[in-house]
Amino acid sequence: MKKINYILLCFSFFCLSSYAQVWQWSVKLNNTISPETNDNPQAFLWVPENCKQIKGVVFGQHNMIEEGMLENSYFRKVMTELGFAEVWVTPVVSWTYDTSKNEEKIIDAMFKSLAEVSGYQELAYAPVVPIGHSAMASFPWNFAAFNPDRTLALVSVHGDAPQSNLTGSGKPNPDWGNRNIDGIPSLFVMGEYEWWEKRIQPAYAYIAKHPESVITLFADAGHGHFDYSDGMVKYVADYIREAAKRRLPAKMPLANYPNLKKVKPDSGWLMDKWRKDSVPKFKPAPFNQFVGDRNTASWVFDEKIANATEVFYAQARGKKKQYIGFKQNEKIVTPEKTHANFQLNFKPLNDGISFVVVPFFSDSLRLKPVSDFAQTKLLIDRICGPVKKINDTTFQIRFDKLGFNNTKRSNDIWLLTHNNGDVIYKSAVQQLHLRFPIVNKEGKPQTIDFSPIVNVKADVRTIVLNAKSSAGAKVSYYVKEGPAYVKDNKLHFTKIPPRSKFPVKVSIVAWQYGVAGTLQSAQPVEQSFFIVK
């Protein structure tokens, strides 16, 4: 009983990770132009601080929750233990891995460029774990099919089954021909509040046709399309860890592709399909001993993971559903029939960048407060976009490495309200969307004076940032690339991974948004310098 309670606590804790983790390097993908920016996409690389050799890389692109999952503290802890790097690209360079558009060459060149700039040459050959959410959810399957010898595992989150006819992107999947993903651990995740049987049926069909595939069909019970709870992220991170144990060779080469071991279906277990509020009809069992419906069963690595999965499911089973509404300026926000459900207006406080939104437990129409609800906190956190949480109702615009030139995303904020539920009520989630003017064009003009920063030695821990606004307004900063972060007008340097190529570039941007109608936005100023030995 104590063991089960411990697992339950691990899975039930819900807290989206802190904003703006460190990414030490970036490169521009010079062989492609994004229609979102009319510029080259940017690839960002994180390497664990003590990493002596990269043994794998998790690769995600900028759709929605990929960035937050890669920056989750538990996820990075596991990747540190494995010696795995992370790569995140914005804007997206490949939605479906379309080789007719040479997308495979763009991605291959990206890994080589990051290997060169970082000094970790093995990054050009390291096994890849492609990860994608929603519109990006077919990409991991397709990448694996076209790169079976390099794909360690794949993670498709809140989206698509292999070779789905219902792609989240709306784009057709490429023809696999005779390709397959046999022996590659593959994780399909779909949330309870987005569950649609038609979206999982292509997975059943694929498994029946390819009996050597090893596909885990995981229901994100009690959660929806837009959220990445710590419980779900933990499940994904632990899944990658198990895949690494089973697939990586004892000795990893530095200048060649490793020979990955295939995972056989009969090495794992099968468990009954998720049935929402019903208990499983059959107990999990070793692959060859499972007596349930094998056509819809989920493959898992072992008994421990089967039991942990069932504990995850049990948390939401048979409980009352909850709904969430919102107030802005003390008025209830009316829900809309859109992807977001709630579209907030940008109504900043006097500082020009802070805004307030108050969640409440509501009726099913999300218009009236109710008095019956779970006795756990109702929280709001960032999904994606240039925003920082100040407290449970107050947020601030906070520009970041995405920059200012993406008219689709640079001023696009997505938030998630969530509640863990309790013994009576299910967990609840509700997304919110807000767009704000990327530039204040009216009012007094201002400029930023930000002097160049001289190169620093590798043993320097902090430097003071001294950018000034001509209007006397507070200047904010973000690190575009480099082993550093900003806190209290200081640039704090993090530990540089041991095989890093010197000098290491750091780029930092100073910005001042202004106040609508009173003070114009300043033109951002970027300064770059190097960390030298």
C-alpha angles and dihedrals in degrees: 000000000000090000092052092048090051092052090047091054091050092053100039098055108105120190123134111229125265117275127262110014121191122279108184101198141023137183134190116239096232095183096067140043122214117224088214093065106010083232140092115286116245124232118205124202130202121188122185110258095241097038113138094175131013108233098177143353131222109216123200136160135214108276106114126291099022094089093049093048091051091049095046109122096227092047091053091046091057092044088052091054090050096044090240124154126210129224124192124181130200126222103022115265098187127023098177105007093257106191091187085071093046091246090147089059092049091053094044091051089049093057091047092050092049090048090053098047095044099043092234097119093179090069087082089063105025119126112263131224104197114203128187139170130210108320087020094049097101093052096078092053093048094044089053094048092052094040105035094150093053101039112095095182137328134227122202109184127199093339144055140025119215113290089359121182087208102062116179090226093052087231120123118254116246117255109263093199106191093341122121142171098235113162095010112119105236125191120202114189125189124170124235093237093052097038114142119168092214090063093058098041094083087059091055090049093048094049091049090052094043108040091175092064118107108209126167113207104202125185113210089217115205093014140093145214101286104042133089105191119193087247093058093042089050090052091052094046092048090047091056090048091054091048091051091051092054102038112035119090119237091251121039120207121230099208104031143047113274122235104248119208117236118237113230119217092230090059089070142051135257125222133189118267119267111267103187106227096006126089117243115275094216134035120244113262142171110289097260094042101051110119100187130091103306091190092071102023123120121235116224133177099248149331094283092058092043090055093045090050091052090049088053090051094046092061093070100031120118097354131130118268121240132206132207132214133179143223128208119186087355091300123115112247113233113229119237134212093250137113089265098042089208124056112188125204118231104245105162128199121241093287090065095232107059123086135178131222123172120203125206138179107259147181119272091273089056091230106101130051116240131206098216114079145116117301093231129095124282107221139182123209140168120273096179142319137072099312139113127203114235097176138330093296106020128076136173134210105251116177115213146175090311088076129200106289102079106094090190100048114012091083098026118112127187121187132183127212112203142174127191095218121215139232091307105031133054121236112269134209135184128177126216131197130207133175123191134187106275090215133029103223101178130073134032114349120236139185134203123234107203114165120216115267118231121228116274134211120252092249094060110111104188142005128195117244114219109180114149134201117224086225093053092245122146113270121217130202142203132191110239093188139345141073095292146087135200124244129160094351091306130112108226117199120217127210113288114230111255100246096043118141112242138257095047115204122229122190122188129182127209117205141171118193099195127208122288111260093358111057126020122227114264121235104259116245122214124200126187130192139156138251106224134188 
